[in-house]
């Protein structure tokens, strides 16, 4: 997903905003905001996966230790 986001952001930043109508400029701004939100959600998701790995390792260790 990050590659798609990065490629899309690169594409959007190559658009000459001076040639856009006001409605197109608003749409571009909305698209950039949506992509920024998607990128942030992807970062949050990666952190949650890291936390899940830690919790899984703790649970596995607790099981191996007999729940002590």
Secondary structure, DSSP 8 states (H G I E B T S, - for coil): -HHHHHHHHHHHHTS-GGGS-HHHHHHHHHHHHHHHHHHHHHHHHHHHHHHHHHHHHHHHHHHHTT--
